């Protein structure tokens, strides 16, 4: 009948619980940061055994970054908390690694300063626009993260000087991508703020 009420009830969208597998992996990554730092300090990047252990813990923690994202998307466990906590966990892990590598003179301080300035700036911008929306990581941002992880693993793993120089090139590319994606993130944040006015 025309004008009759639709008997079908509206679909109810189930709320995604904050405590889920994806967010648990993000929390694990945060827990592994001090473990990794302790192993680096114990090795002083001169003891091969402890250095390998530090590298493996860093690699494992970094792997959770890719796994938690896949789980969140695959099983519909994406939450606003996860979108904010995930990049913070990434920055805590890579930031600790960069600071320690520079402290032990394996990485120039200017590289660490450039990368951490960009990461801190992006984090502050995330909180600046969080009332208007959450900016998801772009492909460039994911490539930046992958390059940083690869470069850090290369620096951490004990190897000959000939192979170690490859890490410098990987890090150089990582720095370039980090800076470029930082400017892209600022542009996206400004567009978001402008769109909601």
Phi and psi restraints in degrees (value plus and minus 20) as a CYANA .aco file:
   2 UNK   PHI     -87.7   -47.7
   2 UNK   PSI     113.4   153.4
   3 UNK   PHI      65.7   105.7
   3 UNK   PSI     -24.3    15.7
   4 UNK   PHI     -90.8   -50.8
   4 UNK   PSI     131.5   171.5
   5 UNK   PHI     -89.1   -49.1
   5 UNK   PSI     121.8   161.8
   6 UNK   PHI     -92.2   -52.2
   6 UNK   PSI      98.3   138.3
   7 UNK   PHI     -92.2   -52.2
   7 UNK   PSI     -34.1     5.9
   8 UNK   PHI     -97.8   -57.8
   8 UNK   PSI     100.0   140.0
   9 UNK   PHI     -90.1   -50.1
   9 UNK   PSI     129.7   169.7
  10 UNK   PHI     -83.3   -43.3
  10 UNK   PSI     126.4   166.4
  11 UNK   PHI     -86.6   -46.6
  11 UNK   PSI     116.1   156.1
  12 UNK   PHI    -118.6   -78.6
  12 UNK   PSI     101.7   141.7
  13 UNK   PHI    -107.2   -67.2
  13 UNK   PSI      97.8   137.8
  14 UNK   PHI     -89.6   -49.6
  14 UNK   PSI     116.3   156.3
  15 UNK   PHI     -92.4   -52.4
  15 UNK   PSI     119.0   159.0
  16 UNK   PHI    -104.1   -64.1
  16 UNK   PSI     103.9   143.9
  17 UNK   PHI     -86.8   -46.8
  17 UNK   PSI     122.0   162.0
  18 UNK   PHI     -86.4   -46.4
  18 UNK   PSI     -58.5   -18.5
  19 UNK   PHI    -104.1   -64.1
  19 UNK   PSI      81.0   121.0
  20 UNK   PHI    -166.4  -126.4
  20 UNK   PSI     157.3   197.3
  21 UNK   PHI     -81.8   -41.8
  21 UNK   PSI     -60.8   -20.8
  22 UNK   PHI     -84.1   -44.1
  22 UNK   PSI     -67.4   -27.4
  23 UNK   PHI     -88.9   -48.9
  23 UNK   PSI     -48.3    -8.3
  24 UNK   PHI     -85.6   -45.6
  24 UNK   PSI     -59.1   -19.1
  25 UNK   PHI     -87.3   -47.3
  25 UNK   PSI     -56.6   -16.6
  26 UNK   PHI     -82.8   -42.8
  26 UNK   PSI     -63.1   -23.1
  27 UNK   PHI     -83.6   -43.6
  27 UNK   PSI     -58.5   -18.5
  28 UNK   PHI     -81.6   -41.6
  28 UNK   PSI     -59.5   -19.5
  29 UNK   PHI     -81.2   -41.2
  29 UNK   PSI     -60.1   -20.1
  30 UNK   PHI     -85.3   -45.3
  30 UNK   PSI     -59.4   -19.4
  31 UNK   PHI     -85.7   -45.7
  31 UNK   PSI     -53.9   -13.9
  32 UNK   PHI     -95.3   -55.3
  32 UNK   PSI     -35.3     4.7
  33 UNK   PHI     -79.5   -39.5
  33 UNK   PSI     -73.2   -33.2
  34 UNK   PHI     -86.4   -46.4
  34 UNK   PSI     -49.7    -9.7
  35 UNK   PHI     -83.8   -43.8
  35 UNK   PSI     -66.6   -26.6
  36 UNK   PHI     -80.1   -40.1
  36 UNK   PSI     -67.3   -27.3
  37 UNK   PHI     -80.4   -40.4
  37 UNK   PSI     -60.6   -20.6
  38 UNK   PHI     -83.9   -43.9
  38 UNK   PSI     -58.3   -18.3
  39 UNK   PHI     -87.9   -47.9
  39 UNK   PSI     -58.4   -18.4
  40 UNK   PHI     -84.6   -44.6
  40 UNK   PSI     -65.1   -25.1
  41 UNK   PHI     -83.3   -43.3
  41 UNK   PSI     -60.7   -20.7
  42 UNK   PHI     -83.3   -43.3
  42 UNK   PSI     -56.4   -16.4
  43 UNK   PHI    -101.0   -61.0
  43 UNK   PSI     -46.0    -6.0
  44 UNK   PHI      31.5    71.5
  44 UNK   PSI       1.7    41.7
  45 UNK   PHI      35.8    75.8
  45 UNK   PSI       5.0    45.0
  46 UNK   PHI    -141.6  -101.6
  46 UNK   PSI     -46.2    -6.2
  47 UNK   PHI    -108.1   -68.1
  47 UNK   PSI      92.4   132.4
  48 UNK   PHI     -78.7   -38.7
  48 UNK   PSI     -62.0   -22.0
  49 UNK   PHI     -82.5   -42.5
  49 UNK   PSI     -71.3   -31.3
  50 UNK   PHI     -85.3   -45.3
  50 UNK   PSI     -53.9   -13.9
  51 UNK   PHI     -86.4   -46.4
  51 UNK   PSI     -60.7   -20.7
  52 UNK   PHI     -82.9   -42.9
  52 UNK   PSI     -62.2   -22.2
  53 UNK   PHI     -80.8   -40.8
  53 UNK   PSI     -63.4   -23.4
  54 UNK   PHI     -82.0   -42.0
  54 UNK   PSI     -62.4   -22.4
  55 UNK   PHI     -83.3   -43.3
  55 UNK   PSI     -62.2   -22.2
  56 UNK   PHI     -87.1   -47.1
  56 UNK   PSI     -59.8   -19.8
  57 UNK   PHI     -84.9   -44.9
  57 UNK   PSI     -61.9   -21.9
  58 UNK   PHI     -82.0   -42.0
  58 UNK   PSI     -64.1   -24.1
  59 UNK   PHI     -83.4   -43.4
  59 UNK   PSI     -61.6   -21.6
  60 UNK   PHI     -83.6   -43.6
  60 UNK   PSI     -65.6   -25.6
  61 UNK   PHI     -82.3   -42.3
  61 UNK   PSI     -59.8   -19.8
  62 UNK   PHI     -86.4   -46.4
  62 UNK   PSI     -56.4   -16.4
  63 UNK   PHI     -81.9   -41.9
  63 UNK   PSI     -55.3   -15.3
  64 UNK   PHI     -82.3   -42.3
  64 UNK   PSI     -45.4    -5.4
  65 UNK   PHI     -83.0   -43.0
  65 UNK   PSI     -62.9   -22.9
  66 UNK   PHI     -96.5   -56.5
  66 UNK   PSI     -56.5   -16.5
  67 UNK   PHI     -90.4   -50.4
  67 UNK   PSI     -63.3   -23.3
  68 UNK   PHI     -85.8   -45.8
  68 UNK   PSI     -54.7   -14.7
  69 UNK   PHI     -85.8   -45.8
  69 UNK   PSI     -61.8   -21.8
  70 UNK   PHI     -84.8   -44.8
  70 UNK   PSI     -64.0   -24.0
  71 UNK   PHI     -82.5   -42.5
  71 UNK   PSI     -63.5   -23.5
  72 UNK   PHI     -80.9   -40.9
  72 UNK   PSI     -63.8   -23.8
  73 UNK   PHI     -94.4   -54.4
  73 UNK   PSI     -61.1   -21.1
  74 UNK   PHI     -86.7   -46.7
  74 UNK   PSI     -59.1   -19.1
  75 UNK   PHI    -130.0   -90.0
  75 UNK   PSI      -5.9    34.1
  76 UNK   PHI      43.8    83.8
  76 UNK   PSI      21.0    61.0
  77 UNK   PHI    -128.0   -88.0
  77 UNK   PSI       4.0    44.0
  78 UNK   PHI     -93.0   -53.0
  78 UNK   PSI     106.9   146.9
  79 UNK   PHI    -149.6  -109.6
  79 UNK   PSI     138.9   178.9
  80 UNK   PHI     -83.6   -43.6
  80 UNK   PSI     -56.9   -16.9
  81 UNK   PHI     -81.2   -41.2
  81 UNK   PSI     -64.7   -24.7
  82 UNK   PHI     -84.3   -44.3
  82 UNK   PSI     -58.7   -18.7
  83 UNK   PHI     -83.8   -43.8
  83 UNK   PSI     -50.4   -10.4
  84 UNK   PHI    -108.4   -68.4
  84 UNK   PSI     -64.2   -24.2
  85 UNK   PHI     -88.4   -48.4
  85 UNK   PSI     -55.0   -15.0
  86 UNK   PHI     -79.2   -39.2
  86 UNK   PSI     -73.7   -33.7
  87 UNK   PHI     -85.3   -45.3
  87 UNK   PSI     -49.5    -9.5
  88 UNK   PHI     -86.1   -46.1
  88 UNK   PSI     -62.0   -22.0
  89 UNK   PHI     -82.9   -42.9
  89 UNK   PSI     -60.8   -20.8
  90 UNK   PHI     -79.5   -39.5
  90 UNK   PSI     -66.9   -26.9
  91 UNK   PHI     -87.8   -47.8
  91 UNK   PSI     -55.5   -15.5
  92 UNK   PHI     -84.0   -44.0
  92 UNK   PSI     -62.2   -22.2
  93 UNK   PHI     -89.3   -49.3
  93 UNK   PSI     -74.1   -34.1
  94 UNK   PHI     -87.3   -47.3
  94 UNK   PSI     -54.4   -14.4
  95 UNK   PHI     -83.3   -43.3
  95 UNK   PSI     -64.5   -24.5
  96 UNK   PHI     -81.2   -41.2
  96 UNK   PSI     -62.5   -22.5
  97 UNK   PHI     -83.8   -43.8
  97 UNK   PSI     -65.3   -25.3
  98 UNK   PHI     -84.0   -44.0
  98 UNK   PSI     -64.1   -24.1
  99 UNK   PHI     -81.4   -41.4
  99 UNK   PSI     -62.2   -22.2
 100 UNK   PHI     -89.5   -49.5
 100 UNK   PSI     -59.0   -19.0
 101 UNK   PHI     -83.5   -43.5
 101 UNK   PSI     -59.1   -19.1
 102 UNK   PHI     -91.5   -51.5
 102 UNK   PSI     -57.8   -17.8
 103 UNK   PHI     -80.1   -40.1
 103 UNK   PSI     -58.0   -18.0
 104 UNK   PHI    -114.2   -74.2
 104 UNK   PSI      -2.1    37.9
 105 UNK   PHI      42.2    82.2
 105 UNK   PSI       7.8    47.8
 106 UNK   PHI    -114.3   -74.3
 106 UNK   PSI     -37.5     2.5
 107 UNK   PHI    -155.9  -115.9
 107 UNK   PSI     112.5   152.5
 108 UNK   PHI     -79.0   -39.0
 108 UNK   PSI     121.0   161.0
 109 UNK   PHI     -81.5   -41.5
 109 UNK   PSI     -52.7   -12.7
 110 UNK   PHI     -83.8   -43.8
 110 UNK   PSI     -51.5   -11.5
 111 UNK   PHI     -85.2   -45.2
 111 UNK   PSI     -67.0   -27.0
 112 UNK   PHI     -81.4   -41.4
 112 UNK   PSI     -62.9   -22.9
 113 UNK   PHI     -83.6   -43.6
 113 UNK   PSI     -64.8   -24.8
 114 UNK   PHI     -81.2   -41.2
 114 UNK   PSI     -68.1   -28.1
 115 UNK   PHI     -86.6   -46.6
 115 UNK   PSI     -65.7   -25.7
 116 UNK   PHI     -89.5   -49.5
 116 UNK   PSI     -52.4   -12.4
 117 UNK   PHI     -83.3   -43.3
 117 UNK   PSI     -63.6   -23.6
 118 UNK   PHI     -82.6   -42.6
 118 UNK   PSI     -66.2   -26.2
 119 UNK   PHI     -86.0   -46.0
 119 UNK   PSI     -61.2   -21.2
 120 UNK   PHI     -84.5   -44.5
 120 UNK   PSI     -61.8   -21.8
 121 UNK   PHI     -81.2   -41.2
 121 UNK   PSI     -63.6   -23.6
 122 UNK   PHI     -85.1   -45.1
 122 UNK   PSI     -59.9   -19.9
 123 UNK   PHI     -82.4   -42.4
 123 UNK   PSI     -63.7   -23.7
 124 UNK   PHI     -83.5   -43.5
 124 UNK   PSI     -58.2   -18.2
 125 UNK   PHI     -86.2   -46.2
 125 UNK   PSI     -57.5   -17.5
 126 UNK   PHI     -76.6   -36.6
 126 UNK   PSI     -63.7   -23.7
 127 UNK   PHI     -92.5   -52.5
 127 UNK   PSI     -47.7    -7.7
 128 UNK   PHI     -87.1   -47.1
 128 UNK   PSI     -55.5   -15.5
 129 UNK   PHI    -125.8   -85.8
 129 UNK   PSI     -17.4    22.6
 130 UNK   PHI     -81.7   -41.7
 130 UNK   PSI     -48.5    -8.5
 131 UNK   PHI     -90.1   -50.1
 131 UNK   PSI     -41.8    -1.8
 132 UNK   PHI    -120.7   -80.7
 132 UNK   PSI     -32.8     7.2
 133 UNK   PHI     130.0   170.0
 133 UNK   PSI     146.0   186.0
 134 UNK   PHI    -128.3   -88.3
 134 UNK   PSI     106.7   146.7
 135 UNK   PHI    -107.6   -67.6
 135 UNK   PSI      95.2   135.2
 136 UNK   PHI     -92.0   -52.0
 136 UNK   PSI     137.0   177.0
 137 UNK   PHI     -85.1   -45.1
 137 UNK   PSI     117.0   157.0
 138 UNK   PHI    -107.8   -67.8
 138 UNK   PSI     153.0   193.0
 139 UNK   PHI     -82.6   -42.6
 139 UNK   PSI     -57.7   -17.7
 140 UNK   PHI     -83.6   -43.6
 140 UNK   PSI     -59.4   -19.4
 141 UNK   PHI     -84.7   -44.7
 141 UNK   PSI     -58.9   -18.9
 142 UNK   PHI     -88.0   -48.0
 142 UNK   PSI     -58.1   -18.1
 143 UNK   PHI     -85.5   -45.5
 143 UNK   PSI     -58.8   -18.8
 144 UNK   PHI     -79.0   -39.0
 144 UNK   PSI     -66.9   -26.9
 145 UNK   PHI     -82.5   -42.5
 145 UNK   PSI     -64.6   -24.6
 146 UNK   PHI     -82.9   -42.9
 146 UNK   PSI     -60.8   -20.8
 147 UNK   PHI     -87.1   -47.1
 147 UNK   PSI     -61.8   -21.8
 148 UNK   PHI     -82.2   -42.2
 148 UNK   PSI     -64.2   -24.2
 149 UNK   PHI     -82.5   -42.5
 149 UNK   PSI     -66.6   -26.6
 150 UNK   PHI     -80.4   -40.4
 150 UNK   PSI     -64.5   -24.5
 151 UNK   PHI     -83.7   -43.7
 151 UNK   PSI     -63.4   -23.4
 152 UNK   PHI     -85.3   -45.3
 152 UNK   PSI     -62.9   -22.9
 153 UNK   PHI     -79.1   -39.1
 153 UNK   PSI     -60.8   -20.8
 154 UNK   PHI     -83.0   -43.0
 154 UNK   PSI     -61.3   -21.3
 155 UNK   PHI     -88.2   -48.2
 155 UNK   PSI     -57.1   -17.1
 156 UNK   PHI     -94.0   -54.0
 156 UNK   PSI     -58.4   -18.4
 157 UNK   PHI     -90.6   -50.6
 157 UNK   PSI     107.2   147.2
 158 UNK   PHI     -87.4   -47.4
 158 UNK   PSI     104.5   144.5
 159 UNK   PHI    -172.6  -132.6
 159 UNK   PSI     151.5   191.5
 160 UNK   PHI     -89.1   -49.1
 160 UNK   PSI     139.8   179.8
 161 UNK   PHI     -80.7   -40.7
 161 UNK   PSI     -54.3   -14.3
 162 UNK   PHI     -81.7   -41.7
 162 UNK   PSI     -63.3   -23.3
 163 UNK   PHI     -97.6   -57.6
 163 UNK   PSI     -51.0   -11.0
 164 UNK   PHI     -81.6   -41.6
 164 UNK   PSI     -50.3   -10.3
 165 UNK   PHI     -84.9   -44.9
 165 UNK   PSI     -44.9    -4.9
 166 UNK   PHI     -81.4   -41.4
 166 UNK   PSI     -55.6   -15.6
 167 UNK   PHI     -81.0   -41.0
 167 UNK   PSI     -53.0   -13.0
 168 UNK   PHI     -83.7   -43.7
 168 UNK   PSI     -60.1   -20.1
 169 UNK   PHI     -89.4   -49.4
 169 UNK   PSI     -60.2   -20.2
 170 UNK   PHI     -82.9   -42.9
 170 UNK   PSI     -62.9   -22.9
 171 UNK   PHI     -86.0   -46.0
 171 UNK   PSI     -56.1   -16.1
 172 UNK   PHI     -81.6   -41.6
 172 UNK   PSI     -64.3   -24.3
 173 UNK   PHI     -84.9   -44.9
 173 UNK   PSI     -60.6   -20.6
 174 UNK   PHI     -80.5   -40.5
 174 UNK   PSI     -61.5   -21.5
 175 UNK   PHI     -83.4   -43.4
 175 UNK   PSI     -64.0   -24.0
 176 UNK   PHI     -81.7   -41.7
 176 UNK   PSI     -68.4   -28.4
 177 UNK   PHI     -84.5   -44.5
 177 UNK   PSI     -56.3   -16.3
 178 UNK   PHI     -81.2   -41.2
 178 UNK   PSI     -65.6   -25.6
 179 UNK   PHI     -88.0   -48.0
 179 UNK   PSI     -65.6   -25.6
 180 UNK   PHI     -81.8   -41.8
 180 UNK   PSI     -66.5   -26.5
 181 UNK   PHI     -88.5   -48.5
 181 UNK   PSI     -45.8    -5.8
 182 UNK   PHI     -84.1   -44.1
 182 UNK   PSI     -65.7   -25.7
 183 UNK   PHI     -84.2   -44.2
 183 UNK   PSI     -58.2   -18.2
 184 UNK   PHI     -83.0   -43.0
 184 UNK   PSI     -59.4   -19.4
 185 UNK   PHI     -85.8   -45.8
 185 UNK   PSI     -60.9   -20.9
 186 UNK   PHI     -80.4   -40.4
 186 UNK   PSI     -63.6   -23.6
 187 UNK   PHI     -82.8   -42.8
 187 UNK   PSI     -62.2   -22.2
 188 UNK   PHI     -85.7   -45.7
 188 UNK   PSI     -58.7   -18.7
 189 UNK   PHI     -85.0   -45.0
 189 UNK   PSI     -61.8   -21.8
 190 UNK   PHI     -85.7   -45.7
 190 UNK   PSI     -58.5   -18.5
 191 UNK   PHI     -84.1   -44.1
 191 UNK   PSI     -60.1   -20.1
 192 UNK   PHI     -83.7   -43.7
 192 UNK   PSI     -65.4   -25.4
 193 UNK   PHI     -83.4   -43.4
 193 UNK   PSI     -59.5   -19.5
 194 UNK   PHI     -88.4   -48.4
 194 UNK   PSI     -58.3   -18.3
 195 UNK   PHI     -87.2   -47.2
 195 UNK   PSI     -48.7    -8.7
 196 UNK   PHI    -113.8   -73.8
 196 UNK   PSI     -20.7    19.3
